[in-house]
Amino acid sequence: MKKRLLVAMLSVSLLTMALTGCGNADAGNQTDTEPADVEVQQDDGDGQLESGKVSLRVWVEEANIENLQKMIGSFEQKYAGQADFDITIEVSSDADTRNNVLGDIHNAADIFSMPDDQLYSLIAGGALSPVENQSEVKAANLSEAVDAASYNGTLYAYPYSADNGYFLYYNKAYLSEADVQTMDRILEVAAENEKKLSMEFNSGWYLYSFYGNTGMEFGINDDGVTNYCNWNTTEGSIKGVDVTQALIDIATHPGFIAQPDGSFVEGIQDDSCIAGISGVWNAVAVQEAWGNNYAACKLPTYTCNGQQIQMSSFIGYKMFGVNAYSEHLAWAHKLADWITNEENQILRFEERNTGPSNAVAAASDTIAKVPAIAAVIDQAQYGVLQRVGNSYWNACTSYADVIAAGNPDNMPLQDLADRLVNGITASTVQ
């Protein structure tokens, strides 16, 4: 049995459904919509495991190769004598999985890592073989991760991570657990100490957090290209102008600073920032800077029209899909199930600091002791899967830039909200 490491030279075929967004780099930056009714390629056999030579290819990001090799090694030991395995690991970016698979399904890997926002396109393209042991995998993983890997109640991929989202980092030398429950108190403490709460304010990835729990509506249309949005509504207890005013109040507060993630890291290193809204990708830097004062939790509430609104978030999950055209479909499913089981999700966490989707692993004391992982999992209950059309990103940036500057031209709030919604819902169809 041999394992080879290859660098995949993959041709990228852009499909009309494969649109690229401008969200956070760790979010997958993809756009997806629900597929129409499709026929999915299924195994013609009865799912029995073949004996003899079994060649399988796995696509995974380069940083995860060493970790995956250990999992494949234990898999081969587990099933030694049942087949002659030749399992090849090839390098492929998760962000490119959809295009690489749909560009040439028959020559794509048997198993591939992917973000959840590519699922529907891969289903529509007939690329995914539904999970064989549906009930077992569903029971083993967090319900949110299962939902992210499912369509119409059918599980199409094996979840393995639940950490692609954002939450609040805070410095315990300044802020208590009670303080970080509300944005008002965080900003107050920051200002009192001439420090800042940092947030990448002009990114649609983060801006959504202020609208998600207001009762207003946003999402992608059935065309998979355009969005619907009523963030400018003049009806209800929370109106569009109420959120706009709340955002101006936050942006102009002396305890707040609008800046990119990279600047937030610089801020914690020079002690100018005592809190920040970001994701697990900055956990190491935060811990190194704050040491024992490092803490993280779900996002706070913020004041909007006299009400406390729990901040929402975009959330994302990673999973392994099985190519519906794999020549060794039963073994491909067996391997995908193995590398995403509880034991290997814990191994992935220990070696790669990946937040597990497995419910037992996620609830373990080991995970609970890691502030960033525990925070992103806790925040997930207030979040939604990222499903947006392309017009969203630029519209949010333009709107938030004006807000971050304090609306210097004194544009009427309704005009600001209308311009935001007009941008978000603009058609990109020629």
Stockholm file with secondary structure:
# STOCKHOLM 1.0

chainA/1-430         MKKRLLVAMLSVSLLTMALTGCGNADAGNQTDTEPADVEVQQDDGDGQLESGKVSLRVWVEEANIENLQKMIGSFEQKYAGQADFDITIEVSSDADTRNNVLGDIHNAADIFSMPDDQLYSLIAGGALSPVENQSEVKAANLSEAVDAASYNGTLYAYPYSADNGYFLYYNKAYLSEADVQTMDRILEVAAENEKKLSMEFNSGWYLYSFYGNTGMEFGINDDGVTNYCNWNTTEGSIKGVDVTQALIDIATHPGFIAQPDGSFVEGIQDDSCIAGISGVWNAVAVQEAWGNNYAACKLPTYTCNGQQIQMSSFIGYKMFGVNAYSEHLAWAHKLADWITNEENQILRFEERNTGPSNAVAAASDTIAKVPAIAAVIDQAQYGVLQRVGNSYWNACTSYADVIAAGNPDNMPLQDLADRLVNGITASTVQ
#=GR chainA/1-430 SS CBCCEEECCCCCCCCTTCCBCCSCGGGCCBCCCCCCSCCCCCCSSCSCCCCSEEEEEEEECGGGHHHHHHHHHHHHHHTBTTBEEEEEEEECCGGGHHHHHHHCGGGSCSEEEEEGGGHHHHHHTTCBCCCSSHHHHHHHBCHHHHHHTEETTEECSEEEEEEESCEEEEETTTCCTTGGGBHHHHHHHHHHTTCEEEECTTCHHHHGGGTTTSSCCEEECTTSSCEEECTTCCCSSSCHHHHHHHHHHHHTSTTEEECCHHHHHHHHHTTCEEEEEECGGGHHHHHHHHGGGEEEESCCEEEETTEEEECCEEEEEEEEEEBTTCTTHHHHHHHHHHHTSHHHHHHHHHHHCCCCCBHHHHTSHHHHTSHHHHHHHHHGGGEEECCCCTHHHHHHHHHHHHHHTTCTTCCCHHHHHHHHHHHHTCCCCC
#=GC SS_cons         CBCCEEECCCCCCCCTTCCBCCSCGGGCCBCCCCCCSCCCCCCSSCSCCCCSEEEEEEEECGGGHHHHHHHHHHHHHHTBTTBEEEEEEEECCGGGHHHHHHHCGGGSCSEEEEEGGGHHHHHHTTCBCCCSSHHHHHHHBCHHHHHHTEETTEECSEEEEEEESCEEEEETTTCCTTGGGBHHHHHHHHHHTTCEEEECTTCHHHHGGGTTTSSCCEEECTTSSCEEECTTCCCSSSCHHHHHHHHHHHHTSTTEEECCHHHHHHHHHTTCEEEEEECGGGHHHHHHHHGGGEEEESCCEEEETTEEEECCEEEEEEEEEEBTTCTTHHHHHHHHHHHTSHHHHHHHHHHHCCCCCBHHHHTSHHHHTSHHHHHHHHHGGGEEECCCCTHHHHHHHHHHHHHHTTCTTCCCHHHHHHHHHHHHTCCCCC
//
